[in-house]
Amino acid sequence: MRNFTFDLRSVLNLQGFSGTIPLFPLATVVFFPNTLLPLHVFEQRYRQMVKDVTDSERIIGMVLLKPGWEKSYEGSPEIYSVAGMGRIVNSEPLEDGRFNIVLYGLKRVKIVEIVKEHPYRLARVEILEDVHGVNEDIYRERIVELVLRWNEIIGKENESHLINIDTRLPLENLIDAIASLSVSNVFEKQEILEEVNVQKRAEKILTHLEIKIEVISIVANRRSQIVEKRNLN
């Protein structure tokens, strides 16, 4: 997809939001606020969804499918009740009717009611706002410390595994960016998405980073020992 620009202030403006959004359920995607999500839309029902929202609020809810979804994917398999709501900031129609789109994450939302099932699900949602606590700077400092430590261990030679984020982001955005980039397990991601308390989200990310660093440190030490042993021989 070609480079594109957008007016972030306009994208984030939810004044007059209808409270009803189409749902795009996937088994491998958890979508966080203030992140970008490129999507290739090829199913007929979701092509129609993109066409429909393009003429309205351009908002879509990305929702995770629950395990066992394969049995009824063509219908309406079970989904989690908390989704990531985003607005289309770029859309590229293809000749055969498919679309390449990019969403910008707006808010966490709770699905209150499914108001339409076909051809795609339409849901009434409630926006979930972040809950802040005191002493959040302590969490920020520790998270930044661990991100820098991870990047140091990984090194520039493994650039694709670096956590490339702006560590000056507000804590809630920093956490969500790390979750989007670094957490590979979709169910762990979903737990983080569902947590509106920023400090509790921070604790989850701290645990995640600490485990990653412990594992990679053990691997790095083992490699060093093997190399040293080979050199001695």
PyMOL commands that set and color helices and strands:
alter all, ss='L'
color gray80, all
select helices_A, chain A and resi 8-12+44-54+69-72+136-154+156-161+171-182+186-194+198-232
alter helices_A, ss='H'
color red, helices_A
select strands_A, chain A and resi 20-26+36-41+59-64+82-93+99-116+122-128
alter strands_A, ss='S'
color yellow, strands_A
deselect
rebuild
show_as cartoon
